[in-house]
Structures are given as C-alpha cells and as structure tokens.
Amino acid sequence: MPILELRNTCLKNRLLIKFVGLLVCIGGCYSVEQPKVQQKTRKAPDLVMRGWQTVVMRAGRSRVKVSADSLSRVQAQGQAHFKGHVRVVFFDSRGDTASVLSATRGVVDSRSRHITVAGQVVVLAHDSTRLETDSLRWDREDERIYGDGLVSIFRPEGREQGVGFDASADLKQWTLKHVQTHVIGKVK
C-alpha cells in the first residue's frame, strides 16, 4: 500500500474517531427528561406496640375487647393496623361474652371507629353458631358485623352460605344475600 493511501486512511480514521467522540460527548451532555412517576411513600408508623389490647366501652360497660400480637399506627392516615393472633371478644348487654372472633389481621379506623378484620375470619357465638368469612367489619354505632364476601354460617340444624351478610355480634340475628341452605336431617 502506498504511503499516500495509508496517510489518507489514517486521516479518515482519525476524523471518524473525532466525529464519533463528538457525538458521544454531545449525546452525554444532552439529557432526556424522564417522566416523573408519582411514588406512594409509605410513612413510618408513629406508634408500634407488641402484645396490643384495647377495650371499647359504652355506658360504662365493655362492648368489645380487641387483642393482637402487634399494632402499628400512622396518625396521619387515621388507621391502626394490627396482626397476628387477632382476637375480638364481643360482650352482651350484661357484660358476658356473646361471641369470640379470630382472624390474622385487622384495621381500626380512627375516623369512623369501625374495626375491619381479614384472613381466616371465624366468629364463634356462645350458642355454638359459627360464622366463617374472609373479612368483615364491626360497626361501633349499631354494634353489628358486616361483610361483602363469601360467608358460611354453621348451626346444629345445618349450614347456610351466601355472598354478603350483616349480623348481630352474638350471631342471634343475621341476613345473608345470595343464599344457599344445606339442611341436615329430615324436613317435616
């Protein structure tokens, strides 16, 4: 290869390298603005308790006692979350235990003062009536429990299933929506 052609090739290569370097420099100096993604920031709890328990009173009498392994509260959200061996004891007007609820987790809303529980929810009444559902809400004002999901109520006479319910906390009165009834024994 003649020297002149070699110089031309080297010159072309140098120019190409400088041009690529210039593009890289310009490309590196130019920033593309990324769209801002709104991220939910989870606030740290301002209160954390282990072995938590509270009692709801009305007219000087215990109405409900709630206990759980732990509770965490973020005041700004107005909710306290509790979890682990959730137990809710409902008391009748005399102060005796009417029913006992167990679940895996729950929330107390400080604004509405409702208690919502979820995860393998079972309510066992004093007369052995048993309610099973995925989640339910206790309304403090009317002292009733409500749920929108699948529910099963077991009694010695049989089982009723439905989707959606409202019931007294002692399970003496209830209303099921979209009902299926399974009777055990003979019907007269």
FENRA-V923679 format. One record per run of one state. SS is the DSSP state (h for helix, s for strand, l for the rest). FROM is the first residue (numbers start at 0). TO is the last residue. If there is no record, write none. Layout:
ss=<SS & SS>
from=<FROM & FROM>
to=<TO & TO>
This chain:
ss=<l & h & l & s & l & s & h & l & s & l & s & l & s & l & s & l & s & l & s & l & s & l & s & l>
from=<0 & 2 & 29 & 46 & 58 & 60 & 74 & 77 & 78 & 91 & 96 & 109 & 114 & 125 & 129 & 139 & 143 & 155 & 157 & 168 & 173 & 176 & 179 & 183>
to=<1 & 28 & 45 & 57 & 59 & 73 & 76 & 77 & 90 & 95 & 108 & 113 & 124 & 128 & 138 & 142 & 154 & 156 & 167 & 172 & 175 & 178 & 182 & 187>
